[in-house]
Amino acid sequence: MKKFLVTSLLLAATATSAHAGFRVVGRGDAMRLDPSSFPPAMKANYDIMKVKCIKCHTLERTIVAIQTGVAPISGQPFDRTATKAYGIKMLRKPDSNMSKPEVKATVDLMNYLLSEAGQ
């Protein structure tokens, strides 16, 4: 019984939390997310992201940032604060053609994906 208790305590102390993550399809410029496991609201947000965000950059840039927690171009942390800052930046870009609701939808999606990735 003592060995069982010690083993259980060691496992509990060293266990890491598992995250559902998200599924990525393709590589490089063709990299996309598989939204089949997303909640309905996030699927709708992904529909906006996959149209609006690729006007200026590939989805690979966003996916890598979410997976690693680091923005690939700047090397800065990519977290909930960063997603908000990028959203504001996109609103200010004259060529982004993104409305406030579209920016909010993409920021909400990125925050959801960050939590799924364990960031």
Sine and cosine of phi, psi and omega as CSV:
sin_phi,cos_phi,sin_psi,cos_psi,sin_omega,cos_omega
0.00,0.00,-0.61,0.79,-0.02,-1.00
-0.91,0.42,-0.65,0.76,0.03,-1.00
-0.89,0.46,-0.66,0.75,0.01,-1.00
-0.88,0.48,-0.70,0.71,-0.02,-1.00
-0.90,0.44,-0.71,0.70,0.00,-1.00
-0.89,0.45,-0.71,0.71,0.02,-1.00
-0.88,0.47,-0.69,0.72,0.01,-1.00
-0.88,0.48,-0.67,0.74,0.02,-1.00
-0.91,0.41,-0.66,0.75,0.04,-1.00
-0.89,0.45,-0.69,0.73,0.03,-1.00
-0.89,0.45,-0.68,0.73,0.01,-1.00
-0.91,0.42,-0.61,0.79,-0.03,-1.00
-0.95,0.30,-0.49,0.87,-0.07,-1.00
-0.97,-0.23,-0.08,1.00,-0.02,-1.00
-0.94,0.34,0.59,-0.81,0.10,-0.99
-0.94,-0.35,0.46,-0.89,-0.01,-1.00
-0.96,0.27,0.63,-0.77,0.03,-1.00
-1.00,-0.04,0.64,-0.77,0.03,-1.00
-0.89,-0.45,0.60,-0.80,-0.03,-1.00
-0.89,0.45,-0.55,0.83,-0.02,-1.00
0.93,0.36,-0.25,-0.97,0.04,-1.00
-0.55,-0.83,0.39,-0.92,-0.09,-1.00
-0.99,-0.11,0.75,-0.67,0.02,-1.00
-0.94,-0.33,0.67,-0.74,0.01,-1.00
-0.86,-0.50,0.71,-0.70,0.05,-1.00
1.00,0.07,0.03,-1.00,-0.02,-1.00
-0.67,-0.74,0.36,-0.93,0.08,-1.00
0.83,0.57,-0.70,-0.72,-0.03,-1.00
-0.88,0.48,-0.37,0.93,-0.02,-1.00
-1.00,-0.02,0.05,1.00,-0.04,-1.00
-0.91,0.41,0.75,-0.66,0.01,-1.00
-0.63,-0.78,0.22,-0.98,0.11,-0.99
-0.99,-0.13,0.52,-0.85,0.15,-0.99
-0.99,-0.11,0.97,-0.26,-0.09,-1.00
-0.99,0.12,0.14,0.99,-0.11,-0.99
-0.86,0.51,-0.45,0.89,-0.01,-1.00
-0.99,-0.17,0.04,1.00,0.00,-1.00
-0.95,0.30,0.51,-0.86,0.18,-0.98
-0.89,0.46,0.42,-0.91,-0.06,-1.00
-0.77,0.63,-0.69,0.73,-0.01,-1.00
-0.89,0.45,-0.61,0.79,0.00,-1.00
-0.96,0.29,-0.50,0.86,0.10,-0.99
-0.89,0.45,-0.67,0.74,0.03,-1.00
-0.90,0.43,-0.65,0.76,0.03,-1.00
-0.91,0.42,-0.60,0.80,0.04,-1.00
-0.91,0.41,-0.58,0.82,0.05,-1.00
-0.86,0.50,-0.59,0.81,0.05,-1.00
-0.95,0.32,-0.73,0.68,-0.04,-1.00
-0.86,0.52,-0.71,0.71,-0.11,-0.99
-0.94,0.33,-0.23,0.97,0.07,-1.00
-0.99,-0.15,-0.73,0.68,-0.12,-0.99
-0.98,0.21,-0.70,0.71,-0.13,-0.99
-0.94,0.33,-0.49,0.87,-0.06,-1.00
-0.98,0.21,-0.03,1.00,0.08,-1.00
-0.92,0.40,-0.51,0.86,-0.06,-1.00
-0.92,-0.40,-0.43,0.90,-0.03,-1.00
-0.39,-0.92,0.26,-0.97,0.02,-1.00
-0.97,0.26,0.32,-0.95,0.10,-1.00
-0.94,0.35,-0.36,0.93,0.02,-1.00
-0.82,0.58,-0.67,0.75,-0.02,-1.00
-0.86,0.52,-0.70,0.71,-0.01,-1.00
-0.94,0.35,-0.69,0.72,-0.03,-1.00
-0.89,0.45,-0.70,0.72,0.01,-1.00
-0.89,0.45,-0.66,0.75,0.03,-1.00
-0.88,0.48,-0.67,0.74,0.00,-1.00
-0.93,0.37,-0.67,0.74,-0.02,-1.00
-0.91,0.42,-0.63,0.77,-0.12,-0.99
-0.99,-0.15,-0.35,0.94,-0.09,-1.00
0.98,0.20,0.23,0.97,-0.01,-1.00
-0.74,-0.68,0.77,-0.63,0.06,-1.00
-0.93,0.36,0.82,-0.57,-0.13,-0.99
-0.91,0.42,-0.50,0.86,-0.03,-1.00
-0.99,0.12,-0.76,0.65,-0.08,-1.00
-1.00,0.04,-0.41,0.91,-0.07,-1.00
0.97,0.22,0.11,0.99,0.00,-1.00
-0.99,0.15,0.36,-0.93,0.05,-1.00
-0.86,0.51,0.65,-0.76,0.05,-1.00
-0.92,-0.40,0.98,-0.18,-0.05,-1.00
-0.67,-0.74,-0.22,-0.98,-0.04,-1.00
-0.88,0.47,-0.56,0.83,0.05,-1.00
-0.91,0.41,-0.66,0.75,0.00,-1.00
-0.92,0.39,-0.64,0.77,-0.01,-1.00
-0.89,0.46,-0.62,0.78,0.04,-1.00
-0.90,0.43,-0.70,0.71,0.01,-1.00
-0.89,0.46,-0.66,0.75,0.04,-1.00
-0.91,0.41,-0.60,0.80,0.05,-1.00
-0.87,0.49,-0.71,0.70,0.03,-1.00
-0.89,0.45,-0.66,0.76,0.02,-1.00
-0.88,0.48,-0.66,0.75,0.00,-1.00
-0.92,0.38,-0.58,0.82,0.06,-1.00
-0.89,0.45,-0.57,0.82,-0.04,-1.00
-0.99,0.14,-0.33,0.94,0.00,-1.00
-0.95,0.31,0.85,-0.53,-0.06,-1.00
-0.90,0.44,-0.51,0.86,-0.05,-1.00
-1.00,-0.05,0.03,1.00,-0.06,-1.00
-0.95,0.31,-0.48,0.88,0.00,-1.00
0.83,0.56,0.57,0.82,0.00,-1.00
-0.94,-0.35,0.74,-0.67,0.06,-1.00
-1.00,0.10,0.22,-0.97,0.05,-1.00
-0.85,0.53,-0.71,0.71,0.02,-1.00
-0.89,0.46,-0.57,0.82,0.02,-1.00
-0.94,0.35,-0.65,0.76,0.05,-1.00
-0.90,0.43,-0.70,0.72,0.03,-1.00
-0.86,0.51,-0.67,0.74,0.01,-1.00
-0.89,0.46,-0.68,0.74,-0.02,-1.00
-0.95,0.31,-0.60,0.80,0.05,-1.00
-0.91,0.42,-0.69,0.73,0.05,-1.00
-0.86,0.50,-0.67,0.75,0.02,-1.00
-0.90,0.44,-0.73,0.68,0.00,-1.00
-0.88,0.48,-0.63,0.77,0.03,-1.00
-0.91,0.41,-0.64,0.77,0.07,-1.00
-0.88,0.48,-0.73,0.69,-0.03,-1.00
-0.91,0.41,-0.61,0.79,0.07,-1.00
-0.86,0.50,-0.68,0.73,0.01,-1.00
-0.93,0.38,-0.59,0.81,0.06,-1.00
-0.91,0.41,-0.55,0.84,-0.02,-1.00
-0.99,0.12,-0.09,1.00,0.01,-1.00
0.99,0.14,0.33,0.94,0.00,-1.00
-1.00,0.04,0.00,0.00,0.00,0.00
